[in-house]
Amino acid sequence: MLQALHDAMREALTKTSEKVSEKTSEKIINALDHNHVMTIAELAKTLGLSTRSIERNLQKLQKEGRLRRIGPQKGGYWEVVQ
């Protein structure tokens, strides 16, 4: 019985985490769509998130093919792929 409750709680937390991540990803996409030269620090400050959270979401968006980095880390920009 306790194991079933534990499993149900873990599943609910995973779903919540996925929803938050999706919302965060959309916020990042929208921000970069308006200003493609924003830095990770600027995104974090604008969205009220940690830089690490922004980095994780940027990596996820790149793997999904929704975002691409053009140019070097300094002087480059983000391209939102639609």
Order of alpha helices (4+ residues) and beta strands (2+ residues): alpha-alpha-alpha-beta-beta
